Amino acid sequence: MVETARGTLHEWQRDHMGHINVRAYCELFEQACWQFYAMLGLTATVLRSGAVHLAAVQQNIGYLKELYPGDTVAVRSHMLELREKVLRFRHELWNTDTGEVCATCEFTVVCLDPQARKSRAFPPEVAEKARALFAQKR
Amino acid sequence: MMDALVESYRGTVYPWHCDHMGHMNVMWYVGKFDEGTWNFFSMLGMTPGYLRENRRGMAAVDQRIAYRRELHAGDIVTVRSGILGTSGRSVRFVHEMRNAATDEIAALTLLTGVFIDTGARKACALPQPLRDRCERFKVVYDLPWQDCQT
């Protein structure tokens, strides 16, 4: 697992149920995605180059604990599977005060050719970076 | 039982909903589905007034989302919703987001929500009148997830 996001929840993310709204959980998971992609070599520069884009096709979220304004949280992530054109990974959102996991999120993402808007193979460096990153962490 | 989904949201994709991939970011699908949820709950009898007066609420415990088509700035969208089932304390429902101009499905989500006592912050029984009303919005929907068919 690698840390991919860290932040604090705010009053304006609380909904009329009194707790942090689902969209705020997804905002943290979303922030974590781009940090995770960058660790795999899919940096802003690479994404801006026009060779590669990414699109989510599936997201499964488990909301395990309520969060409230002021809670300090972090997201840690790990790779589940890397295929030629498909990447699957899992995020865990945890409360840095209590240590509890508050939500989990599994993403399935496809590598796209931005011109053709069709799937393409991930650049070969992605598999190398993934191996290096997760070999160290085991 | 209704045989059709009911409209729970209608809106527009703004440029600030789009990310550097040029399409609406995943977070906003979740946000728009959530706005649909509150409108749909109101149709089910869980109006804002009902929830406030009875100190009741709903909390999501599980959500699956299938992203089917990209949405871009200026696209108009609808969300239509239906009940898949209820149990003692929970409701399973589906939202279908479409591009309102092309009628193509942009995304589907399956949500499980639990009825909560907002004072005790604990799950509590879904009252029979609400369960009866949920029955009226029940649909059969062909979900893309093998392990959670209706």
Interface residues (C-beta under 8 A of the other chain):
Chain A: H16 M17 G18 H19 N21 V22 R23 C26 E27 E30 A44 L47 R48 H53 L54 A55 A56 V57 Q58 Q59 N60 I61 G62 Y63 L64 E66 L112 P114 R117
Chain B: H20 M21 G22 H23 N25 V26 M27 V30 G31 D34 P48 L51 G57 M58 A59 A60 V61 D62 Q63 R64 I65 A66 Y67 E70 I116 T118 R121
